[in-house]
Amino acid sequence: MSLAEQFAAVREQVRLACECAGRDPQQVSILPVSKTFGHEVVRQAMALGERRFAENRVQEMKEKALALNDSSIEWVIIGYLQTNKVKEVVRYASQLQSLDRLELAQALDKRLLQAGRQLDVLVQVKSSSEESKTGMAPEQVPSFLKTVRDYDTLNVQGFMTVAENTDDQERVRRCFERVRQLRDQCQDELGDALPVLSMGMSADFALAIQEGSTQLRIGSALFGQRPAVR
Ligand SMILES: *Cc1c(COP(=O)(O)O)cnc(C)c1O
């Protein structure tokens, strides 16, 4: 299948999943995850109407941003961010979805103040007990939000999560459900609007749509299989 056909197929699957879930497809966006694919592939996706792309590594984002040199592209970081990479994020990214600790918020705030800009962020929530999963423990999130509210540089829009990697659909669903409930709870308790729920990837986006996702981070279903070892 060509890239155009793959994009068309995924867009149609998302539309159908929204229909099944009784949701308006306009409320659910697709964020293409271009990690491991070159800037030529990003350019092809731009020809298909895409302008936002997600990367999990800062260095890779920077290389593609420089290669494409197109200010209409919005780069999104979705991977674990080391504090010493904050400078590049402030320079090149429009949104960070992996805000998971206070130390990182502080480092971002400092750099953003220097750069005189704001950054859209999502708080990454750990929604399963899998060892390998990063993200903030749900019980820490409300107080974290209260602290970060004082940082004018950070615009917290909602939450991101990666569900447990399992074939058990109910376990996957519960991960998404947990984060949606946390969002509702935080909105009620803090009175902040947290409209964005970045949940769902190639293998589990239909479940994520059922559980209220507003943004699907899709890589392999759009771009093809990634090399196993990088
Ligand atoms: C790679 C990645 C994705 C996309 O995964 P696919 O299964 O290829 O759709 C989504 N979210 C995060 C955080 C990722 O690292």
The ligand as an SDF file (V2000), in Angstrom:
LIG
                    3D

 15 15  0  0  0  0  0  0  0  0999 V2000
    5.9050    4.8440   19.0530 C   0  0  0  0  0  0  0  0  0  0  0  0
    4.8490    5.4520   19.8760 C   0  0  0  0  0  0  0  0  0  0  0  0
    3.5230    5.4990   19.4250 C   0  0  0  0  0  0  0  0  0  0  0  0
    3.0480    4.9190   18.1020 C   0  0  0  0  0  0  0  0  0  0  0  0
    3.0630    3.5240   18.1530 O   0  0  0  0  0  0  0  0  0  0  0  0
    2.4210    2.6270   16.9850 P   0  0  0  0  0  0  0  0  0  0  0  0
    2.1200    1.3460   17.6550 O   0  0  0  0  0  0  0  0  0  0  0  0
    3.4500    2.5080   15.9440 O   0  0  0  0  0  0  0  0  0  0  0  0
    1.2070    3.3190   16.4990 O   0  0  0  0  0  0  0  0  0  0  0  0
    2.5890    6.1140   20.2500 C   0  0  0  0  0  0  0  0  0  0  0  0
    2.9280    6.6380   21.4430 N   0  0  0  0  0  0  0  0  0  0  0  0
    4.1870    6.5960   21.9100 C   0  0  0  0  0  0  0  0  0  0  0  0
    4.4860    7.2000   23.2470 C   0  0  0  0  0  0  0  0  0  0  0  0
    5.1880    5.9940   21.1510 C   0  0  0  0  0  0  0  0  0  0  0  0
    6.4460    5.9570   21.6340 O   0  0  0  0  0  0  0  0  0  0  0  0
  1  2  1  0
  2  3  1  0
  2 14  2  0
  3  4  1  0
  3 10  2  0
  4  5  1  0
  5  6  1  0
  6  7  2  0
  6  8  1  0
  6  9  1  0
 10 11  1  0
 11 12  2  0
 12 13  1  0
 12 14  1  0
 14 15  1  0
M  END
$$$$
